[in-house]
Amino acid sequence: MLIDVVYFVVGVVMCICLFVCFIIGCCSLDLDSYSKESLWQLVVETAHSSVMFVSHKAYTKGCVLLETPDVTPQELAHRLNMSLGEALVILDELSVEAKES
């Protein structure tokens, strides 16, 4: 139980840090570079723990990407009122699924 809370808190802090970095322009949000980071798995676990993750992913796949195939993580996060980390994970997983099919 305590470890879940720690993972959640660290994930939230990471998402906030990524958002702040994006706002001040000190880093780019390239899906490929983030998937190579050692903390990427923590972001994925945090996103998967969201109650709305499955619904957000299905809606993104079935509606958002059909309307806007080049949607950015920032746009998706804003449009669906979710964290930037969750948007990054959803777009990464959907791009992997698209490459596999």
Short mmCIF file of the C-alpha atoms (twelve columns), coordinates in Angstrom:
data_MODEL
# 
_entry.id   MODEL 
# 
loop_
_atom_site.group_PDB 
_atom_site.id 
_atom_site.type_symbol 
_atom_site.label_atom_id 
_atom_site.label_alt_id 
_atom_site.label_comp_id 
_atom_site.label_asym_id 
_atom_site.label_seq_id 
_atom_site.Cartn_x 
_atom_site.Cartn_y 
_atom_site.Cartn_z 
_atom_site.pdbx_PDB_model_num 
ATOM 1   C CA . MET A 1   0.000   0.000  0.000   1 
ATOM 2   C CA . LEU A 2   2.748   2.449  0.949   1 
ATOM 3   C CA . ILE A 3   4.724   1.612  -2.193  1 
ATOM 4   C CA . ASP A 4   1.654   2.409  -4.316  1 
ATOM 5   C CA . VAL A 5   1.396   5.812  -2.682  1 
ATOM 6   C CA . VAL A 6   5.105   6.415  -3.283  1 
ATOM 7   C CA . TYR A 7   4.784   5.437  -6.972  1 
ATOM 8   C CA . PHE A 8   1.782   7.700  -7.345  1 
ATOM 9   C CA . VAL A 9   3.475   10.686 -5.684  1 
ATOM 10  C CA . VAL A 10  6.682   10.240 -7.694  1 
ATOM 11  C CA . GLY A 11  4.659   9.916  -10.899 1 
ATOM 12  C CA . VAL A 12  2.693   13.065 -10.157 1 
ATOM 13  C CA . VAL A 13  5.893   14.967 -9.372  1 
ATOM 14  C CA . MET A 14  7.441   13.736 -12.634 1 
ATOM 15  C CA . CYS A 15  4.407   14.855 -14.621 1 
ATOM 16  C CA . ILE A 16  4.523   18.274 -12.981 1 
ATOM 17  C CA . CYS A 17  8.252   18.560 -13.722 1 
ATOM 18  C CA . LEU A 18  7.696   17.601 -17.365 1 
ATOM 19  C CA . PHE A 19  4.908   20.155 -17.623 1 
ATOM 20  C CA . VAL A 20  7.041   22.904 -16.078 1 
ATOM 21  C CA . CYS A 21  9.938   22.035 -18.387 1 
ATOM 22  C CA . PHE A 22  7.625   22.269 -21.366 1 
ATOM 23  C CA . ILE A 23  6.168   25.593 -20.233 1 
ATOM 24  C CA . ILE A 24  9.574   27.209 -19.767 1 
ATOM 25  C CA . GLY A 25  10.878  25.541 -22.919 1 
ATOM 26  C CA . CYS A 26  13.870  23.758 -21.415 1 
ATOM 27  C CA . CYS A 27  13.029  20.371 -22.886 1 
ATOM 28  C CA . SER A 28  11.120  18.907 -25.786 1 
ATOM 29  C CA . LEU A 29  8.403   16.283 -25.535 1 
ATOM 30  C CA . ASP A 30  9.585   13.654 -27.970 1 
ATOM 31  C CA . LEU A 31  7.935   10.278 -27.354 1 
ATOM 32  C CA . ASP A 32  11.011  8.337  -28.476 1 
ATOM 33  C CA . SER A 33  13.356  10.066 -26.053 1 
ATOM 34  C CA . TYR A 34  11.021  9.581  -23.089 1 
ATOM 35  C CA . SER A 35  10.476  5.890  -23.741 1 
ATOM 36  C CA . LYS A 36  14.236  5.379  -23.376 1 
ATOM 37  C CA . GLU A 37  14.420  6.977  -19.935 1 
ATOM 38  C CA . SER A 38  14.730  4.763  -16.894 1 
ATOM 39  C CA . LEU A 39  11.805  6.524  -15.210 1 
ATOM 40  C CA . TRP A 40  9.493   5.890  -18.158 1 
ATOM 41  C CA . GLN A 41  8.119   2.728  -16.514 1 
ATOM 42  C CA . LEU A 42  7.097   4.775  -13.496 1 
ATOM 43  C CA . VAL A 43  5.156   7.182  -15.706 1 
ATOM 44  C CA . VAL A 44  3.497   4.209  -17.442 1 
ATOM 45  C CA . GLU A 45  2.515   2.621  -14.124 1 
ATOM 46  C CA . THR A 46  1.108   5.923  -12.896 1 
ATOM 47  C CA . ALA A 47  -0.904  6.436  -16.084 1 
ATOM 48  C CA . HIS A 48  -2.232  2.872  -15.949 1 
ATOM 49  C CA . SER A 49  -3.394  3.460  -12.382 1 
ATOM 50  C CA . SER A 50  -5.747  6.216  -13.535 1 
ATOM 51  C CA . VAL A 51  -9.378  5.122  -13.380 1 
ATOM 52  C CA . MET A 52  -10.025 6.817  -16.726 1 
ATOM 53  C CA . PHE A 53  -6.960  5.450  -18.561 1 
ATOM 54  C CA . VAL A 54  -8.792  2.737  -20.518 1 
ATOM 55  C CA . SER A 55  -11.585 5.136  -21.493 1 
ATOM 56  C CA . HIS A 56  -9.139  7.884  -22.464 1 
ATOM 57  C CA . LYS A 57  -7.124  5.459  -24.579 1 
ATOM 58  C CA . ALA A 58  -10.219 4.085  -26.342 1 
ATOM 59  C CA . TYR A 59  -11.561 7.588  -27.027 1 
ATOM 60  C CA . THR A 60  -8.185  8.732  -28.315 1 
ATOM 61  C CA . LYS A 61  -7.956  5.746  -30.652 1 
ATOM 62  C CA . GLY A 62  -11.562 5.843  -31.836 1 
ATOM 63  C CA . CYS A 63  -12.177 9.583  -32.100 1 
ATOM 64  C CA . VAL A 64  -9.268  11.931 -31.495 1 
ATOM 65  C CA . LEU A 65  -6.736  10.265 -33.797 1 
ATOM 66  C CA . LEU A 66  -9.316  9.926  -36.564 1 
ATOM 67  C CA . GLU A 67  -9.990  13.673 -36.410 1 
ATOM 68  C CA . THR A 68  -6.429  14.815 -35.636 1 
ATOM 69  C CA . PRO A 69  -3.864  12.120 -36.461 1 
ATOM 70  C CA . ASP A 70  -0.933  14.371 -35.507 1 
ATOM 71  C CA . VAL A 71  -2.307  15.448 -32.118 1 
ATOM 72  C CA . THR A 72  0.438   16.395 -29.673 1 
ATOM 73  C CA . PRO A 73  0.579   15.074 -26.107 1 
ATOM 74  C CA . GLN A 74  -0.091  18.594 -24.853 1 
ATOM 75  C CA . GLU A 75  -3.199  18.960 -27.032 1 
ATOM 76  C CA . LEU A 76  -4.496  15.548 -26.001 1 
ATOM 77  C CA . ALA A 77  -3.944  16.254 -22.300 1 
ATOM 78  C CA . HIS A 78  -5.775  19.551 -22.595 1 
ATOM 79  C CA . ARG A 79  -8.599  18.138 -24.718 1 
ATOM 80  C CA . LEU A 80  -9.336  15.200 -22.387 1 
ATOM 81  C CA . ASN A 81  -8.462  17.020 -19.150 1 
ATOM 82  C CA . MET A 82  -5.814  14.493 -18.138 1 
ATOM 83  C CA . SER A 83  -2.175  14.626 -17.131 1 
ATOM 84  C CA . LEU A 84  0.556   15.110 -19.684 1 
ATOM 85  C CA . GLY A 85  2.104   11.838 -18.513 1 
ATOM 86  C CA . GLU A 86  -1.094  9.937  -19.278 1 
ATOM 87  C CA . ALA A 87  -1.282  11.546 -22.725 1 
ATOM 88  C CA . LEU A 88  2.335   10.575 -23.440 1 
ATOM 89  C CA . VAL A 89  1.676   6.960  -22.428 1 
ATOM 90  C CA . ILE A 90  -1.530  6.726  -24.477 1 
ATOM 91  C CA . LEU A 91  0.083   8.109  -27.633 1 
ATOM 92  C CA . ASP A 92  3.125   5.896  -27.161 1 
ATOM 93  C CA . GLU A 93  1.044   2.741  -26.694 1 
ATOM 94  C CA . LEU A 94  -1.189  3.553  -29.659 1 
ATOM 95  C CA . SER A 95  1.822   4.224  -31.887 1 
ATOM 96  C CA . VAL A 96  3.306   0.853  -30.895 1 
ATOM 97  C CA . GLU A 97  -0.017  -0.855 -31.636 1 
ATOM 98  C CA . ALA A 98  -0.202  0.858  -35.041 1 
ATOM 99  C CA . LYS A 99  3.332   -0.256 -35.924 1 
ATOM 100 C CA . GLU A 100 2.551   -3.865 -34.942 1 
ATOM 101 C CA . SER A 101 -0.545  -4.102 -37.134 1 
# 
